[in-house]
Amino acid sequence: MAHLTRTLLRFTPITALLAGMLGSCSSQARPAGMKQIETVVVIFAENRSFDNLYNGFPGADTSGGRVALLRPQRDRDGSVLRELPPVWGGLTARGAADPITQAMSAHLPNQPFHIDDPHGFNRPLSTLTQDLWHRFYQNQMQINGGRNDRFVAWADSGALPMSEWDGSHMEMWRIARRYTLADHFFMGAFGGSFLNHQWLACACAPFYPQADTSAAQPVISAVAPSGTALLVAADSPHSALEGIPKFVRDGNLTPDFYAVNTMQPPYQPSANPAAPGQDPRYADPARATTLPAQTAPTIGDRLSERGITWAWYAGAWGDVLEHGNHYPAPDFQYHHQPYNYYAAYAPGTPARNEHLRDGGLAGAGFIAAIDHGQLPQVSFYKPQGNLNEHSGYADIQSGDHHIADLVAHLEKSPQWPHMLVIVTYDENGGLWDHVAPPRGDRWGPGSRIPAIIISPYARRGHVDHTVQDTTSILLFLTKRFGLRPLDGVMTRARAIRAATGHPLGNLTGALNLR
């Protein structure tokens, strides 16, 4: 026993030295580069252009007060508008206690205006404005080849696309000052929420086979020979000052049957109920707007192939399945749930139970996963309707506070030390922005949107000018986890390089990953 004690004592210094060496090796063996990011969180808010919220952000490319340098808005015939048209039907949403009427919005100068201007309309960020067109063809017609001068001409809301806010009052503005704001980040696809959520999932436009001989035939768009504009109806008002434009058929499908505007999921929850006698977990396939189940590969599929854990957290998902939708809260948006369109995640499949998770009312379920350090390696979070900042049914302040609260929880999460959080918007919501999107492919990119990169590895107080879009998120995931690339991601990356001479950004310009 004494011999054993002497032996242990004799080797203690060596043991300590070895332990020190192992500790040193362990330190040197820490993952390098992108592998330092172990948890990725994408928070997908709604319908705001960059200039609408972040105009004047220090160091960012914004129009600021440079009205004289901006192209004036032009009418449908190409002439410069002498003034902005009124906001048709009034600027504030129907039923507002203190409305801004159509008459009150008349005769605005042909330039951007602030809704919260103390010398103007003087409304706070809690104001609920009316909604605006944000559709596939209209977005391209508004961008007008990169001139961004037809946002008023091809809108249903008169002057409203030119509205802005003083975003410096937002909580997320202050968070952006602490981390990195990307000021050349564009929505992945032209148009609205439906297609841009699909772009986050698959970088593709969903397809409706044989739509011309199906229930969907009435929602096939009538498109001009250019393929980028709708056919204007003969009785459409000639000028934007006279009224809302009319089209021959402004549908949800392209003439070759790609779904580009809002179609409903084939599974519940869906705005289309099940047909009589049908499995109640499904939507009626005979409805013109029910999209057949999709089979294209998604980023979720690619993550699963590599054994990477992931989930789509939908705010109020469980509540709406159990109780149905309620307005004004949670105002669940069915077409904001992209994986509910895919056969791989149909009701009853193991993949649905594993990956389509209930974010809870006001995000309570998602927050619980954050606080307990139980987030999968990749999480997508979609706020419920009244907390997503969408014009028409949500205000900016409520969604801003909700997302800032999520960030506060994420910063305290056990997983925070190796986390990357991207807070962005699905699309511009029909709101003007002065920066032209780069020329891409048939589907996009569309208008510029805000994106904030939040991480212990994020550059502090930084503005990243790299050209990026929604596809950049998928590009980061592909590179970080060694995924098989989606075709749409590679197509977009090639198009951006051809247009700009530079590669499409993959978020890493915002990070210190030495």
C-alpha positions as CSV (number, residue, x, y, z in Angstrom):
1,M,0.0,0.0,0.0
2,A,2.9,2.4,0.9
3,H,4.5,1.4,-2.4
4,L,1.3,2.2,-4.3
5,T,1.1,5.6,-2.6
6,R,4.7,6.4,-3.4
7,T,4.1,5.4,-7.1
8,L,1.0,7.6,-7.4
9,L,2.9,10.5,-5.8
10,R,5.9,9.9,-8.1
11,F,3.7,10.1,-11.2
12,T,1.5,12.9,-10.1
13,P,3.6,15.6,-11.7
14,I,3.7,13.7,-15.0
15,T,-0.1,13.1,-14.8
16,A,-0.6,16.8,-14.3
17,L,1.6,17.6,-17.2
18,L,-0.2,15.2,-19.5
19,A,-3.5,16.6,-18.3
20,G,-2.2,20.1,-19.2
21,M,-1.1,18.9,-22.6
22,L,-4.5,17.3,-23.3
23,G,-6.2,20.4,-22.2
24,S,-4.0,22.4,-24.5
25,C,-4.7,20.0,-27.4
26,S,-8.4,20.2,-26.6
27,S,-8.2,24.0,-26.8
28,Q,-6.3,23.9,-30.1
29,A,-8.8,21.3,-31.5
30,R,-11.8,23.6,-31.2
31,P,-13.8,23.7,-34.4
32,A,-12.5,26.3,-36.9
33,G,-14.5,28.6,-39.2
34,M,-18.2,27.9,-39.8
35,K,-18.1,24.8,-37.6
36,Q,-17.9,27.0,-34.5
37,I,-21.6,27.6,-35.2
38,E,-23.5,24.7,-33.7
39,T,-27.0,26.1,-33.5
40,V,-28.7,28.2,-36.2
41,V,-32.0,30.1,-35.7
42,V,-33.9,31.8,-38.4
43,I,-36.7,34.2,-37.3
44,F,-38.9,35.1,-40.3
45,A,-41.0,38.3,-39.9
46,E,-43.3,39.8,-42.4
47,N,-43.6,42.3,-45.2
48,R,-41.2,45.3,-44.7
49,S,-38.8,46.8,-47.1
50,F,-35.4,48.0,-45.8
51,D,-36.2,51.7,-46.3
52,N,-39.6,51.4,-44.7
53,L,-37.9,50.6,-41.3
54,Y,-34.2,51.3,-41.5
55,N,-34.0,54.5,-43.4
56,G,-31.2,56.6,-41.8
57,F,-29.5,53.7,-40.1
58,P,-25.9,54.8,-39.4
59,G,-23.6,53.4,-42.1
60,A,-26.3,51.8,-44.2
61,D,-27.2,52.5,-47.8
62,T,-30.5,54.4,-47.3
63,S,-32.2,57.1,-49.1
64,G,-32.1,59.3,-46.0
65,G,-33.0,62.9,-46.8
66,R,-31.6,62.7,-50.4
67,V,-34.9,63.1,-52.0
68,A,-33.4,65.1,-54.9
69,L,-31.2,62.1,-55.8
70,L,-34.1,59.6,-56.0
71,R,-36.0,58.8,-59.1
72,P,-39.5,60.2,-58.9
73,Q,-42.4,57.8,-59.1
74,R,-43.8,57.5,-62.7
75,D,-47.3,56.9,-63.9
76,R,-48.4,53.9,-65.9
77,D,-47.6,55.7,-69.2
78,G,-44.0,56.5,-68.0
79,S,-44.6,60.2,-67.2
80,V,-43.6,61.6,-63.9
81,L,-46.5,61.9,-61.4
82,R,-47.1,65.5,-60.4
83,E,-48.0,64.2,-56.9
84,L,-48.7,60.9,-55.2
85,P,-52.3,59.6,-55.5
86,P,-54.3,59.4,-52.3
87,V,-54.1,56.2,-50.3
88,W,-57.3,54.6,-51.7
89,G,-59.7,53.8,-48.9
90,G,-57.5,55.6,-46.3
91,L,-54.1,54.9,-44.9
92,T,-55.2,53.3,-41.6
93,A,-56.9,49.9,-41.5
94,R,-60.6,49.7,-41.4
95,G,-62.2,50.4,-38.0
96,A,-59.2,52.5,-36.7
97,A,-60.2,54.7,-33.8
98,D,-58.3,57.7,-35.3
99,P,-58.3,57.1,-39.0
100,I,-56.2,58.7,-41.7
101,T,-58.8,59.0,-44.4
102,Q,-58.4,58.9,-48.2
103,A,-59.0,62.7,-48.3
104,M,-56.4,63.3,-45.6
105,S,-53.8,61.4,-47.7
106,A,-54.4,63.4,-50.9
107,H,-51.8,65.7,-52.6
108,L,-48.7,64.3,-51.0
109,P,-45.4,65.3,-52.8
110,N,-43.9,62.7,-55.2
111,Q,-41.4,61.4,-52.7
112,P,-41.2,59.1,-49.6
113,F,-43.1,60.2,-46.5
114,H,-43.0,59.2,-42.8
115,I,-46.3,58.1,-41.2
116,D,-44.9,59.0,-37.8
117,D,-43.7,62.5,-38.9
118,P,-44.7,64.8,-36.0
119,H,-45.4,67.5,-38.6
120,G,-47.4,65.1,-40.8
121,F,-49.7,62.2,-39.9
122,N,-47.9,61.8,-36.6
123,R,-48.9,58.2,-35.9
124,P,-46.9,55.8,-33.7
125,L,-45.4,52.4,-34.6
126,S,-48.5,50.8,-33.0
127,T,-50.6,52.1,-35.9
128,L,-52.3,49.5,-38.0
129,T,-52.2,50.5,-41.6
130,Q,-54.1,49.0,-44.5
131,D,-52.5,46.2,-46.5
132,L,-50.8,46.6,-49.9
133,W,-50.5,44.4,-53.0
134,H,-47.4,42.2,-52.7
135,R,-47.7,39.9,-55.6
136,F,-45.4,38.2,-58.1
137,Y,-46.0,40.1,-61.3
138,Q,-46.8,43.4,-59.6
139,N,-43.5,43.4,-57.8
140,Q,-41.6,43.1,-61.1
141,M,-43.7,45.8,-62.6
142,Q,-43.0,48.1,-59.7
143,I,-39.2,47.4,-59.8
144,N,-39.4,48.3,-63.5
145,G,-36.1,46.9,-64.6
146,G,-34.3,48.2,-61.5
147,R,-35.5,51.7,-61.6
148,N,-37.9,51.2,-58.7
149,D,-40.2,54.0,-60.0
150,R,-43.5,52.2,-60.6
151,F,-44.4,51.3,-57.0
152,V,-47.3,53.7,-57.0
153,A,-48.4,53.0,-60.6
154,W,-48.9,49.3,-60.0
155,A,-50.3,49.3,-56.5
156,D,-53.8,49.0,-55.1
157,S,-53.1,51.5,-52.2
158,G,-52.1,54.7,-53.9
159,A,-49.3,56.5,-52.1
160,L,-48.9,53.9,-49.3
161,P,-45.9,52.1,-50.9
162,M,-43.9,55.3,-50.4
163,S,-44.5,55.3,-46.6
164,E,-41.7,54.9,-44.1
165,W,-41.2,55.0,-40.3
166,D,-38.5,56.3,-38.0
167,G,-37.2,52.9,-37.1
168,S,-34.8,54.3,-34.5
169,H,-37.6,53.9,-32.0
170,M,-37.7,50.1,-32.6
171,E,-36.1,47.6,-30.2
172,M,-34.7,45.7,-33.1
173,W,-32.9,48.9,-34.4
174,R,-31.0,49.0,-31.1
175,I,-30.2,45.3,-31.4
176,A,-29.0,45.9,-35.0
177,R,-26.7,48.6,-33.7
178,R,-25.1,46.0,-31.3
179,Y,-24.6,43.3,-34.0
180,T,-24.6,43.3,-37.8
181,L,-27.2,44.8,-40.1
182,A,-27.1,43.5,-43.7
183,D,-28.1,46.4,-46.0
184,H,-28.0,44.6,-49.4
185,F,-30.2,41.6,-48.5
186,F,-33.0,41.0,-50.9
187,M,-36.2,38.8,-50.7
188,G,-35.6,35.5,-52.4
189,A,-38.5,35.7,-54.9
190,F,-40.6,38.4,-56.4
191,G,-44.0,38.9,-54.8
192,G,-45.6,37.7,-51.6
193,S,-45.3,35.6,-48.5
194,F,-46.4,32.3,-50.0
195,L,-43.6,32.1,-52.6
196,N,-41.0,33.6,-50.3
197,H,-41.7,31.0,-47.6
198,Q,-41.3,28.3,-50.3
199,W,-38.1,30.0,-51.2
200,L,-36.8,29.6,-47.7
201,A,-37.8,25.9,-47.8
202,C,-36.8,24.8,-51.2
203,A,-35.5,27.8,-53.3
204,C,-38.2,26.8,-55.8
205,A,-41.6,27.7,-57.1
206,P,-44.1,25.0,-56.4
207,F,-45.8,23.3,-59.4
208,Y,-49.4,22.4,-60.1
209,P,-49.5,19.6,-62.7
210,Q,-52.1,19.9,-65.5
211,A,-53.6,23.1,-63.9
212,D,-55.4,24.0,-67.1
213,T,-57.6,20.9,-66.9
214,S,-58.1,21.1,-63.1
215,A,-60.0,23.2,-60.5
216,A,-57.2,25.7,-60.6
217,Q,-57.8,26.7,-64.2
218,P,-59.5,30.0,-63.1
219,V,-56.4,31.1,-61.2
220,I,-54.0,30.9,-64.0
221,S,-52.6,34.4,-64.7
222,A,-52.9,36.3,-68.0
223,V,-49.4,37.5,-68.7
224,A,-47.8,39.8,-71.2
225,P,-45.3,38.4,-73.7
226,S,-42.4,39.6,-71.6
227,G,-43.4,37.0,-69.0
228,T,-42.8,39.6,-66.2
229,A,-46.0,41.6,-66.3
230,L,-49.7,41.1,-66.2
231,L,-52.0,42.0,-69.1
232,V,-53.7,45.2,-68.3
233,A,-57.5,45.2,-68.7
234,A,-59.1,47.5,-71.3
235,D,-61.1,49.3,-68.7
236,S,-58.2,49.9,-66.3
237,P,-57.7,53.6,-65.2
238,H,-55.2,55.2,-67.4
239,S,-53.4,57.0,-64.5
240,A,-52.5,56.1,-61.0
241,L,-54.1,59.3,-60.0
242,E,-57.4,58.0,-61.2
243,G,-57.6,54.7,-59.4
244,I,-56.4,51.1,-58.9
245,P,-55.2,49.3,-62.0
246,K,-57.2,46.4,-63.4
247,F,-55.8,43.3,-65.1
248,V,-57.2,40.7,-67.5
249,R,-56.6,37.9,-64.9
250,D,-54.4,38.4,-61.8
251,G,-54.1,34.8,-60.8
252,N,-52.0,32.6,-58.5
253,L,-50.4,30.4,-61.1
254,T,-48.1,31.3,-64.0
255,P,-49.2,30.3,-67.5
256,D,-46.9,27.2,-67.2
257,F,-48.5,26.3,-63.9
258,Y,-46.0,27.4,-61.2
259,A,-47.6,28.7,-58.0
260,V,-46.4,32.2,-57.4
261,N,-49.2,33.8,-55.4
262,T,-51.0,32.4,-52.4
263,M,-52.2,28.9,-52.7
264,Q,-53.5,26.9,-49.7
265,P,-51.8,23.8,-48.1
266,P,-53.2,20.4,-49.0
267,Y,-53.1,19.5,-45.3
268,Q,-54.7,21.1,-42.3
269,P,-54.3,23.7,-41.0
270,S,-55.5,25.3,-44.3
271,A,-57.9,28.0,-45.2
272,N,-59.6,25.4,-47.4
273,P,-61.5,22.8,-45.2
274,A,-61.7,19.1,-46.0
275,A,-64.4,18.0,-48.5
276,P,-67.4,16.2,-47.2
277,G,-66.4,12.6,-46.4
278,Q,-62.7,13.4,-46.8
279,D,-60.0,12.8,-44.2
280,P,-60.4,15.9,-41.9
281,R,-56.6,16.3,-41.8
282,Y,-56.6,17.2,-45.5
283,A,-57.9,20.2,-47.5
284,D,-60.4,19.9,-50.3
285,P,-58.4,19.2,-53.6
286,A,-61.4,20.5,-55.7
287,R,-60.9,24.0,-54.4
288,A,-59.1,26.2,-57.0
289,T,-56.6,27.4,-54.4
290,T,-55.6,24.0,-52.9
291,L,-52.1,23.2,-54.1
292,P,-51.4,19.5,-54.7
293,A,-48.8,18.0,-52.3
294,Q,-45.3,18.9,-53.4
295,T,-42.4,16.5,-53.8
296,A,-39.4,18.8,-54.6
297,P,-36.4,18.5,-52.2
298,T,-36.3,21.0,-49.3
299,I,-33.5,22.2,-47.1
300,G,-35.2,20.2,-44.4
301,D,-34.7,17.1,-46.5
302,R,-31.1,17.9,-47.0
303,L,-30.5,18.5,-43.3
304,S,-32.1,15.1,-42.5
305,E,-29.9,13.3,-45.0
306,R,-26.9,14.4,-43.0
307,G,-28.5,13.6,-39.7
308,I,-28.8,17.3,-38.7
309,T,-31.6,17.9,-36.3
310,W,-34.0,20.7,-37.4
311,A,-37.5,22.0,-36.9
312,W,-40.0,24.6,-38.2
313,Y,-41.6,26.2,-35.1
314,A,-45.0,27.8,-36.0
315,G,-46.5,30.2,-33.5
316,A,-50.0,29.1,-32.5
317,W,-49.8,25.9,-34.6
318,G,-51.2,23.6,-31.9
319,D,-53.9,26.1,-30.9
320,V,-55.2,26.5,-34.4
321,L,-55.3,22.7,-35.0
322,E,-57.2,22.2,-31.8
323,H,-59.5,25.2,-31.7
324,G,-59.4,26.7,-35.2
325,N,-58.3,30.2,-36.1
326,H,-59.2,33.3,-34.1
327,Y,-59.0,37.0,-35.0
328,P,-57.4,39.4,-34.3
329,A,-55.2,37.0,-32.4
330,P,-53.5,34.7,-33.1
331,D,-54.6,35.3,-36.7
332,F,-52.7,32.3,-37.9
333,Q,-51.5,32.5,-41.5
334,Y,-51.8,29.1,-43.3
335,H,-49.6,30.0,-46.3
336,H,-46.7,30.9,-44.0
337,Q,-46.1,27.2,-43.2
338,P,-44.1,25.9,-46.2
339,Y,-43.6,22.3,-45.0
340,N,-47.3,21.8,-44.8
341,Y,-47.3,21.7,-48.6
342,Y,-45.0,18.7,-48.9
343,A,-45.9,15.0,-49.1
344,A,-42.9,14.1,-47.0
345,Y,-44.5,15.9,-44.1
346,A,-48.1,14.8,-44.6
347,P,-50.3,14.0,-41.6
348,G,-49.4,10.8,-40.0
349,T,-45.8,10.8,-41.2
350,P,-42.9,10.5,-38.7
351,A,-41.2,13.5,-40.3
352,R,-44.2,15.7,-39.6
353,N,-44.2,14.8,-35.9
354,E,-40.5,15.4,-35.7
355,H,-40.0,18.6,-37.7
356,L,-43.3,20.6,-37.7
357,R,-43.5,21.8,-34.1
358,D,-45.9,24.0,-32.2
359,G,-44.2,27.4,-31.4
360,G,-47.0,28.0,-28.9
361,L,-49.2,31.0,-28.4
362,A,-47.0,34.1,-28.5
363,G,-44.1,31.8,-29.1
364,A,-44.3,30.2,-25.6
365,G,-43.3,26.8,-26.9
366,F,-40.3,28.1,-28.9
367,I,-39.2,30.2,-25.9
368,A,-39.3,27.1,-23.6
369,A,-37.0,25.2,-26.0
370,I,-34.7,28.2,-26.1
371,D,-34.5,28.5,-22.3
372,H,-34.0,24.8,-21.7
373,G,-31.2,24.6,-24.3
374,Q,-33.3,22.1,-26.4
375,L,-33.3,23.8,-29.8
376,P,-32.3,21.5,-32.6
377,Q,-29.2,22.3,-34.7
378,V,-31.4,24.3,-37.1
379,S,-34.6,26.1,-36.1
380,F,-37.0,28.2,-38.2
381,Y,-39.5,30.3,-36.2
382,K,-42.6,31.9,-37.7
383,P,-44.5,34.3,-35.4
384,Q,-48.3,34.1,-35.3
385,G,-50.1,36.6,-37.4
386,N,-50.7,39.4,-35.0
387,L,-47.0,39.4,-34.0
388,N,-45.4,39.3,-37.5
389,E,-45.5,43.0,-38.5
390,H,-47.6,42.4,-41.6
391,S,-49.5,45.5,-42.8
392,G,-53.3,45.2,-42.6
393,Y,-53.5,42.9,-39.6
394,A,-50.4,43.5,-37.5
395,D,-48.6,46.6,-36.4
396,I,-44.8,47.1,-36.2
397,Q,-44.5,47.7,-32.5
398,S,-46.0,44.4,-31.3
399,G,-43.9,42.3,-33.7
400,D,-40.8,44.3,-32.9
401,H,-41.2,43.8,-29.2
402,H,-41.9,40.1,-29.7
403,I,-38.8,39.5,-31.8
404,A,-36.6,41.5,-29.4
405,D,-37.9,39.4,-26.5
406,L,-36.9,36.3,-28.4
407,V,-33.4,37.6,-29.0
408,A,-33.1,38.3,-25.3
409,H,-34.0,34.7,-24.5
410,L,-31.6,33.4,-27.1
411,E,-28.8,35.5,-25.7
412,K,-29.3,33.8,-22.3
413,S,-29.8,30.3,-23.8
414,P,-27.3,27.5,-22.8
415,Q,-26.8,27.1,-26.6
416,W,-25.9,30.8,-27.1
417,P,-22.1,30.5,-27.1
418,H,-22.1,28.7,-30.5
419,M,-25.3,30.2,-32.0
420,L,-26.1,32.1,-35.1
421,V,-29.5,34.0,-35.3
422,I,-30.8,35.6,-38.5
423,V,-33.8,37.9,-38.1
424,T,-35.2,38.8,-41.5
425,Y,-38.5,39.4,-43.3
426,D,-40.1,37.2,-45.9
427,E,-40.6,40.0,-48.4
428,N,-41.2,43.8,-48.8
429,G,-45.0,43.8,-48.4
430,G,-45.4,46.0,-51.5
431,L,-43.4,48.8,-49.9
432,W,-40.9,50.8,-51.9
433,D,-37.1,50.7,-51.5
434,H,-34.6,52.8,-53.4
435,V,-32.0,50.0,-54.0
436,A,-32.5,48.0,-57.1
437,P,-32.2,44.2,-56.7
438,P,-29.5,42.5,-58.7
439,R,-30.5,40.7,-61.9
440,G,-31.1,37.1,-60.9
441,D,-33.2,34.4,-62.4
442,R,-36.9,34.1,-63.4
443,W,-38.0,34.0,-59.8
444,G,-36.0,36.7,-58.1
445,P,-34.5,38.3,-56.1
446,G,-37.1,40.8,-55.4
447,S,-37.0,44.0,-53.3
448,R,-34.5,44.8,-50.5
449,I,-35.5,43.7,-47.0
450,P,-33.9,44.0,-43.5
451,A,-31.7,41.3,-42.2
452,I,-29.9,41.3,-38.8
453,I,-27.2,38.8,-38.0
454,I,-26.9,38.1,-34.2
455,S,-24.3,35.9,-32.7
456,P,-21.4,35.8,-30.3
457,Y,-19.4,35.7,-33.5
458,A,-21.2,38.6,-35.2
459,R,-19.2,41.8,-36.0
460,R,-20.3,44.4,-33.5
461,G,-21.8,47.6,-34.7
462,H,-21.3,46.6,-38.3
463,V,-23.2,47.1,-41.5
464,D,-22.5,44.3,-44.1
465,H,-22.8,45.6,-47.7
466,T,-22.5,42.1,-49.3
467,V,-25.2,41.2,-51.8
468,Q,-27.3,38.5,-50.3
469,D,-30.9,37.2,-50.4
470,T,-33.1,34.6,-48.7
471,T,-31.1,31.9,-50.5
472,S,-28.0,33.0,-48.6
473,I,-29.5,31.4,-45.5
474,L,-29.7,28.1,-47.4
475,L,-26.2,28.6,-48.7
476,F,-24.9,29.0,-45.2
477,L,-26.6,25.9,-44.0
478,T,-25.4,24.0,-47.1
479,K,-21.7,25.0,-46.5
480,R,-21.8,24.7,-42.7
481,F,-23.4,21.2,-42.6
482,G,-22.0,19.8,-45.8
483,L,-25.3,19.4,-47.5
484,R,-26.2,18.4,-51.0
485,P,-27.0,21.8,-52.6
486,L,-30.5,22.5,-53.8
487,D,-30.7,23.3,-57.5
488,G,-32.4,26.6,-56.8
489,V,-29.6,27.7,-54.5
490,M,-26.9,27.0,-57.1
491,T,-28.9,28.6,-59.9
492,R,-29.3,31.8,-57.9
493,A,-25.7,31.9,-56.9
494,R,-24.6,31.6,-60.5
495,A,-27.0,34.3,-61.5
496,I,-25.8,36.7,-58.8
497,R,-22.2,36.2,-59.7
498,A,-23.0,36.8,-63.4
499,A,-24.8,40.0,-62.6
500,T,-22.5,41.5,-60.0
501,G,-19.1,39.9,-60.6
502,H,-19.1,38.7,-57.0
503,P,-20.4,35.6,-55.3
504,L,-23.7,35.6,-53.5
505,G,-23.0,36.2,-49.8
506,N,-23.6,33.4,-47.4
507,L,-23.8,35.4,-44.1
508,T,-20.2,34.9,-43.2
509,G,-19.3,38.5,-44.0
510,A,-21.1,39.4,-40.8
511,L,-19.1,36.9,-38.7
512,N,-15.7,36.7,-37.1
513,L,-14.9,33.0,-37.6
514,R,-11.1,32.8,-37.2
